[in-house]
Every structure is written in C-alpha cells, then in structure tokens.
Amino acid sequence: MTVPEKNLETGVGVYVTGPNCWKCHYFAVSWDHTKPYACNLMGFKSRLLPAMEVLRTDGTACLGFTEKQARPSPKSAVVSVDTKALSKPSSLRRKLASTQMWEA
C-alpha cells in the first residue's frame, strides 16, 4: 500500500498535534482482547494506539494518517401517510367480542 499524499498548503491530510488514530481511515478495532487496536495500512495489531506504537518503535510520528471521509447524513425521509387509504371503512371492520380482547 502507498501512503496518501499530504497537502501542506491546504492542510488536507496533515495533523497539527499528532495523529489521532480514532479519526484515521486505516484505524480498526481488533477482536483480539490482548491487542485491541489495529492499523490496516501497516498491517499490525497492538496494545497501544497504532500512532503511539509507531512513535515508540520508529521515533517519528505516523506518516500514514489519513483523515476519515465524513459520512453523508441520512436523508430524513418524509413519508406522507394517507390515513384514509389505510383505514378500512367502519362497515368492513370486524367487531371484537368481549372474549377477544388483548391482554398486556
């Protein structure tokens, strides 16, 4: 895998205080409880956050950080319900006898 390009002029893909793994595209949570964090770009699992592990091992900040793309907000589906079409005319409704009552 290749490391995505960083643009220093616009700030795209560049972090100021250090990479935040929780906001990284390649960050994953592992099923392994002894090594709960994973980096899909570099292909390893760790007890520490991957950026801290890279800093501890390599001595430099993680260069593979890529900010996650914002998910589009779900469109609020406006559903118009025609109550007249859904309800049956009173002459067609089945009348419940006293023995057919719902119990909680």
N, C-alpha and C positions, 0 to 999 in steps of 0.2 A: 504494500500500500504506500501511497505517496502522501506526504504531508501537504495539506491545502495551503494555498498562497495567503499571505497576510498583507494587508494594505495599511501602511503606517500613516498615510495621509488622511484617509477616511476613518481609520480606526476599526475597520471590519476585520474580525478575527484576531484582534490584539487585546490583551488584557493589561490592566494598569497595575494592580496589586499582586497579581499572580493568578494562575488558572484556577477556576472554580470547577471542579470535576462534576458537580451536580448540574452545571449548565453546559457541559461538554456533550457534543454529539456522540462521541465514542465511549462515554462512560456507561457502565452497566452494573447492575447488582447481581451478584452471583448466588447460586443456590447453595454453595459451599459455606457453611457457617464459620469455618475456621479462616476462610479468605473471602469475605463478603463483597469486596469491590473488584471490578474488572475494567480493563481498558481494551476495547475491541480493536483499536488502531495498532497498539503494540503487542497485543495478544498475551496478556498476563493477568493473574489474579493476585490480590494482596490483602493483608490485614488492614493496611493503611489506605487512604485515598491514593489513587494512582499518581497524581501530581506530586504528592509528598514522597512517594516511593521513588519516583524519577529524580526528584531533588536530592534525596538521600543517597541514591546509587550513583547518579551521574554528576551531581554537583551543580547542575543548571536547571532552570525552570523547564517545564514540559513545553516542547515546541509543537506538539501535535494537537493542542487545544483548538477546537473549532466550536463556536457557539451554536447551540441548537437553533433550528429554524422555528419561528413562532408558529404554533398550530393555528389554523383558521378557526375562529369562533363558530360554534354551531349555529346554524341559521335557525332563528326562532320560527318554527313552522306555525303559521297561523292557519288553524283549521276552522272553517266555518261549518257549524253543525246545524243542519236543518231539522229542528225538533219535530216539525210536522211530518216529515218523511219518515222519521224513526219511530214515532209513536203510532200505535195501532188505534183505529177508531174504537170508541168505547163499546160499540156493539160487537166487535170481534174479540175483545179481551175475555180471557177465561176468568171467571169469578172463582175465588178460592173459598172452599168450605172451611168451617171452623177447625177441622182436623188437619188441614193442610197449611198451617201457619209455620213460619220459620222460627227456629229456636236459636238462641245465641249460645 
